[in-house]
């Protein structure tokens, strides 16, 4: 049986970093930062293919966060990325 393709999300980072639980909320994977913390605590979140248990770990441009069948690619806001 073929596996369904993963959902890929491109996330444009506004600052230097975003906390993991907040990224999960901003990307629409959970309803609140608290729900994001619970997802991380349950071991359901990976950062760069390694299980991450630090709920507020700093996620920076270039990192990839996975939860279930969703991959979030974190992109920096450099030239040509719509800076105001």
N, C-alpha and C positions, 0 to 999 in steps of 0.2 A: 504494500500500500504506500503510495507516494505521500510525503510529508508536505503540508501546506507551507508556502513560502513565509519567511519571517516578515513582519512589518518593520520598515526602516523609517526612522524619524530623524530629520536634521534639526538640531537645536542650535540657534544662534546665541552664543554667550554674550551677555551685555557687559560684564565686568571681567575681573581676573579669574573668578571661579564662581561656582554655584554649589551649595550644599546638596548632597545626594538626595536627601528626603524632599527638598524643594524642587529639584530637577524632576523627580518622579511626578510631583504634583503639576508642575508647569507643562510637562509633556503630556498630561492627561491620563497617566497610568493609575492615578488614585485621586480621591476627592480632596485630600488635605495633607499638610505636612506630617500630621500625626499618623495618618494612614500610610504615608511613605515610610515613616520610621518603623511601623509594624512590618511592612514588606521586607525591609532590610533585616530586622531582628529575626524574622523567620528564615533567613538564608536564601530568599528568593531573588536576590539581586547580585549581578556580577559586574565588576568594573574591569575592563581589559581582560575578560575571560577568567577572572579570579573572583570567587565569592567574597563579597564585602559585607562586613558586619558593623562597621562604623556608620551610624545613621547620618551623621552630619559631615562625613568625609568630603573634602574639597575636590570637586570635579572641574578639571581645566580643559581648555581647547585641545583637541586631538584625542581625547579619551572616548571610549565606547562603553556605554552602560547597557546591560541586557537584563530584561525581566520577562520571564515566560518566552513568548514568541515575538517580543518587541526588542529592537535594537535602537538605541539613541546614539547618534554620532554628534558629539559636541564640537561645534565650529567656532572659531574666534571671529571677531569683527574687525578684520583688517581692511586695507584699501580695496575698494570695489565691493564691499559687503554692506553698503547702504548706511554708512555712518552719517549722522546729521551734523 
